[in-house]
Amino acid sequence: GLLQQQRQRRERQQRREEQHRRDEQQRHLGGVAPSGGPRRARFRCRSAGRRHSGRA
């Protein structure tokens, strides 16, 4: 019982850390190149939104 709970907690923390790292990397990449990065990100978000609305 207890061992399983501890394992689950550890796994969750690791996953959270991985996601956090990924987010930071993406932010970093976007911030480094203001000419290309943010524009690309915005376009990606827009296209994803359109796709989402189309699906629904």
Secondary structure as UniProt FT lines:
FT   HELIX           2..32
FT   TURN            34..36
FT   HELIX           37..55
//
